[in-house]
Amino acid sequence: IAILDAFTPADRSLGLAEIATRTGLYKSTILRLANSLMRGQLLERLDDGRYRIGPATFRLGAIYQRSVVAMDVLLPIMRDLSERSWESVAFYVRSGDVRTCLYRVESKHPIRYTIREGDVLPLLAGSGGRVLAAFSGEPGEPYETIREDYHHLSVGDRDPE
Protein backbone atom coordinates (compact mmCIF):
# COMPACT_ATOMS: atom_id res chain seq x y z
CA ILE A 1 0.00 0.00 0.00
CA ALA A 2 2.89 2.36 0.75
CA ILE A 3 4.13 1.86 -2.81
CA LEU A 4 0.73 2.75 -4.28
CA ASP A 5 0.43 5.69 -1.88
CA ALA A 6 3.75 7.04 -3.18
CA PHE A 7 1.98 8.09 -6.37
CA THR A 8 0.27 11.47 -6.54
CA PRO A 9 -2.26 12.69 -9.13
CA ALA A 10 0.60 14.59 -10.81
CA ASP A 11 2.71 11.43 -11.33
CA ARG A 12 2.45 9.53 -14.58
CA SER A 13 5.18 7.15 -13.48
CA LEU A 14 7.89 6.84 -10.83
CA GLY A 15 11.35 5.34 -10.81
CA LEU A 16 12.54 2.92 -8.16
CA ALA A 17 14.66 5.57 -6.42
CA GLU A 18 11.73 8.01 -6.19
CA ILE A 19 9.46 5.29 -4.75
CA ALA A 20 12.17 4.46 -2.20
CA THR A 21 12.50 8.12 -1.22
CA ARG A 22 8.74 8.60 -0.86
CA THR A 23 8.09 5.38 1.05
CA GLY A 24 11.26 5.00 3.12
CA LEU A 25 11.45 1.37 1.98
CA TYR A 26 14.61 -0.33 0.74
CA LYS A 27 14.82 -0.78 -3.03
CA SER A 28 15.06 -4.57 -2.61
CA THR A 29 11.83 -4.55 -0.58
CA ILE A 30 10.12 -2.40 -3.21
CA LEU A 31 11.18 -4.77 -6.01
CA ARG A 32 9.80 -7.77 -4.13
CA LEU A 33 6.50 -6.04 -3.30
CA ALA A 34 6.22 -4.53 -6.79
CA ASN A 35 6.23 -8.04 -8.27
CA SER A 36 3.19 -8.94 -6.17
CA LEU A 37 1.45 -5.70 -7.12
CA MET A 38 2.20 -6.35 -10.81
CA ARG A 39 0.75 -9.87 -10.62
CA GLY A 40 -2.46 -8.30 -9.31
CA GLN A 41 -2.33 -5.59 -12.01
CA LEU A 42 -2.20 -2.90 -9.31
CA LEU A 43 1.17 -1.73 -10.64
CA GLU A 44 2.79 -1.84 -14.08
CA ARG A 45 6.45 -1.70 -15.07
CA LEU A 46 7.13 0.37 -18.16
CA ASP A 47 9.74 -0.37 -20.83
CA ASP A 48 12.05 2.28 -19.35
CA GLY A 49 11.96 0.54 -15.92
CA ARG A 50 9.67 3.08 -14.30
CA TYR A 51 6.42 2.11 -12.59
CA ARG A 52 2.85 3.38 -12.92
CA ILE A 53 -0.42 2.56 -11.26
CA GLY A 54 -2.07 -0.46 -12.87
CA PRO A 55 -5.57 -0.95 -14.29
CA ALA A 56 -6.83 -3.03 -11.37
CA THR A 57 -6.81 0.11 -9.23
CA PHE A 58 -9.40 1.63 -11.60
CA ARG A 59 -11.59 -1.45 -11.21
CA LEU A 60 -11.30 -1.29 -7.41
CA GLY A 61 -12.07 2.44 -7.44
CA ALA A 62 -15.19 1.84 -9.52
CA ILE A 63 -16.33 -0.92 -7.16
CA TYR A 64 -15.83 1.42 -4.20
CA GLN A 65 -17.63 4.27 -5.97
CA ARG A 66 -20.66 2.07 -6.67
CA SER A 67 -20.66 0.59 -3.16
CA VAL A 68 -21.14 3.98 -1.48
CA VAL A 69 -24.23 5.17 -3.35
CA ALA A 70 -26.06 4.06 -6.47
CA MET A 71 -24.99 6.38 -9.28
CA ASP A 72 -28.19 5.69 -11.23
CA VAL A 73 -30.06 7.39 -8.36
CA LEU A 74 -27.55 10.10 -7.47
CA LEU A 75 -26.35 11.34 -10.89
CA PRO A 76 -29.78 12.36 -12.25
CA ILE A 77 -30.36 14.41 -9.09
CA MET A 78 -26.93 16.01 -9.41
CA ARG A 79 -27.49 16.82 -13.11
CA ASP A 80 -30.86 18.40 -12.33
CA LEU A 81 -29.36 20.48 -9.53
CA SER A 82 -26.55 21.63 -11.82
CA GLU A 83 -29.04 22.58 -14.57
CA ARG A 84 -31.18 24.56 -12.14
CA SER A 85 -28.31 26.31 -10.37
CA TRP A 86 -25.84 26.68 -13.25
CA GLU A 87 -23.19 25.53 -10.77
CA SER A 88 -21.02 22.45 -10.45
CA VAL A 89 -22.28 19.72 -8.16
CA ALA A 90 -20.01 17.31 -6.29
CA PHE A 91 -20.66 14.34 -4.02
CA TYR A 92 -17.98 13.67 -1.40
CA VAL A 93 -17.35 10.96 1.16
CA ARG A 94 -15.54 11.71 4.38
CA SER A 95 -12.61 9.75 5.73
CA GLY A 96 -11.11 11.29 8.85
CA ASP A 97 -10.02 14.85 8.15
CA VAL A 98 -10.25 14.60 4.35
CA ARG A 99 -13.00 14.13 1.78
CA THR A 100 -12.90 12.36 -1.56
CA CYS A 101 -14.93 13.43 -4.59
CA LEU A 102 -16.86 10.38 -5.78
CA TYR A 103 -19.10 12.04 -8.37
CA ARG A 104 -18.94 15.41 -10.13
CA VAL A 105 -21.18 17.27 -12.57
CA GLU A 106 -19.53 20.38 -14.04
CA SER A 107 -21.32 23.70 -14.45
CA LYS A 108 -21.86 25.22 -17.88
CA HIS A 109 -19.89 28.33 -16.94
CA PRO A 110 -16.74 28.64 -19.07
CA ILE A 111 -14.72 29.66 -16.00
CA ARG A 112 -14.99 27.27 -13.08
CA TYR A 113 -12.96 25.61 -10.39
CA THR A 114 -12.39 22.05 -11.55
CA ILE A 115 -12.31 19.12 -9.18
CA ARG A 116 -12.08 15.60 -10.56
CA GLU A 117 -13.64 12.43 -9.27
CA GLY A 118 -11.06 10.85 -6.98
CA ASP A 119 -9.56 14.16 -5.81
CA VAL A 120 -8.87 14.26 -2.06
CA LEU A 121 -9.45 17.60 -0.33
CA PRO A 122 -9.26 18.83 3.28
CA LEU A 123 -12.45 18.43 5.27
CA LEU A 124 -12.41 21.77 7.07
CA ALA A 125 -11.89 23.96 4.01
CA GLY A 126 -14.33 24.73 1.21
CA SER A 127 -18.10 24.71 1.33
CA GLY A 128 -18.47 21.00 0.55
CA GLY A 129 -16.07 20.02 3.32
CA ARG A 130 -17.65 22.34 5.84
CA VAL A 131 -21.13 20.96 5.09
CA LEU A 132 -19.84 17.39 5.55
CA ALA A 133 -18.18 18.41 8.81
CA ALA A 134 -21.34 20.17 10.04
CA PHE A 135 -23.53 17.14 9.47
CA SER A 136 -20.87 14.90 10.99
CA GLY A 137 -21.31 16.79 14.27
CA GLU A 138 -18.47 19.35 14.12
CA PRO A 139 -19.16 21.80 17.00
CA GLY A 140 -19.22 25.62 16.89
CA GLU A 141 -19.45 28.09 14.05
CA PRO A 142 -19.89 28.03 11.11
CA TYR A 143 -21.17 24.49 11.64
CA GLU A 144 -24.16 25.44 13.81
CA THR A 145 -25.35 27.87 11.11
CA ILE A 146 -24.78 25.30 8.36
CA ARG A 147 -27.01 22.81 10.20
CA GLU A 148 -29.72 25.48 10.50
CA ASP A 149 -29.47 26.77 6.89
CA TYR A 150 -28.62 23.47 5.12
CA HIS A 151 -25.97 25.17 2.98
CA HIS A 152 -22.72 27.10 3.12
CA LEU A 153 -20.99 29.51 0.77
CA SER A 154 -17.25 29.91 0.95
CA VAL A 155 -15.08 32.28 -1.02
CA GLY A 156 -11.32 31.80 -0.94
CA ASP A 157 -11.54 29.22 1.84
CA ARG A 158 -9.35 26.62 0.11
CA ASP A 159 -7.85 28.81 -2.60
CA PRO A 160 -7.53 32.60 -2.33
CA GLU A 161 -7.98 32.91 -6.12
N, C-alpha and C positions, 0 to 999 in steps of 0.2 A: 504494500500500500504506500509506503514511503517513496518508492520509485515512481509510482503513478502520481503521487502528490507533488513530486518535484516539477512536474509540468505546469505551466501557467497558460492562460488563454493566448498569450503572445507568442508562445513557443510552437513552432512547427515541428521541430525535432531537437534532441539534445544529444551531445556526445557523452561518453562514459565519464570523462573527467568532470563535466558540469553536473551530471547526476550525482557523482560522488561528493562534490562540493555542497550541493543542495541538500543531500540526505545525511551526510556525515558517515555514510557506509563505506567500507573498503571496496575497491574496484572488483576484487575477486568475489565478494559477497553479491555485489550488483550483477555480475555476469551469471552467477548461479541462479539468482532469483529471476533475472531477466529471461532465462531459458524457460522457466515455469510460466512466466507471464506470456511469453510468445506462444507456448503450446496452447494456452487458453485464449489466444488472439486478443489479449489485453494490451499487448505491446508488440511492435513490429521493429525489425532491424532493417535499416535501409542499406542500399548498395555501398554507400560511403561509410558504413559502420555506425552511423548515428541511429538513435532510437526515436520512435514516435508512438503516440497512443494508438492502440489497435482498435479494430472495428467492433470487437465484443463490448467495449465500453459504451459504444452508442446503443447497442442492443440493451444493455443493462440500464442505461439512462432512460430509454424509452419505456422499459418495464416499470421502473420507479415512477416515471411521470404518470403513467396510466394507473398505477396502484394508489396514488394519492387522491385523485378525483377523475371522474369520467369526462374526458375531453368532449365527447359528443353532447354532454349536458352543459359544460362550462363555456366552451368556445362560442356557441351561438349567443349566449348572454353577454359575453365580452364583446363580440362584434356589434351587437345591438347598442351596448353602452358607448362604444367608440363612435358609432354612427351618430348617436344622439348628442354626444358631448363634443365631438370633433377632437377628442384627446386620445392619447394612447392608453391602453388598459393592460395591466399586468397582474398576474396571479403569482404570489410568493408563498413559499413554505418556510417556516422558521426552524432553525436548528441552533440552539444556544444563542449567541449574540450576533448571528448572521442570518440572512434570508437568501433564498435561492429562487430565481425567477423560473417558474415551471412553464408558464404560458404567457404569450405577449401578442397583443394586437396593436399595430402601429396606427397613429393618427394620420389624417390626410394632409396635415400641415407640412409644407416643404422643409421647414426648419423644426427640428425636434431633437430631444435628448434620446438617444438610442440605447436601449438595454436589450440584450439578447437572452433567449431562453438558455438557462444554465449559468448565467452570470450570478456571482455571489456578491452581496452587498452588505454593509453594516446594518444592524437592526435599528439602532437608535439614531439614524440619520436618513432624511428623506421622508416624504409623506407616507409612502407604502410601508416603510419600516416602522414608523411611529404608530401607524394604525394597528399593525400586527402587535407591537409592544403593548399598546393600550388595551387591546382585547385579549392579551395574554396576562393582564393583571398588573402591568407596570404602574407603580404609584406616582402621585403628584401630577404637576402640570408639565406638558400640555395634555397628558394622558387622560385626566379627569374630563377635560373639555371634549376631547376626541370621543370618549364614550358617550357623552351627552349629545354631541352633534352628529356622530356617525361619519365624520370625514375630517380631513386635515389638509391644509395647503401649506407647502413649504417652498420657500424661494431661497436658493443658495445654501440650503442646509448641507447637502453633500458636496456640491460644486459651486463655488462662488460665481461662476460664469452662467 
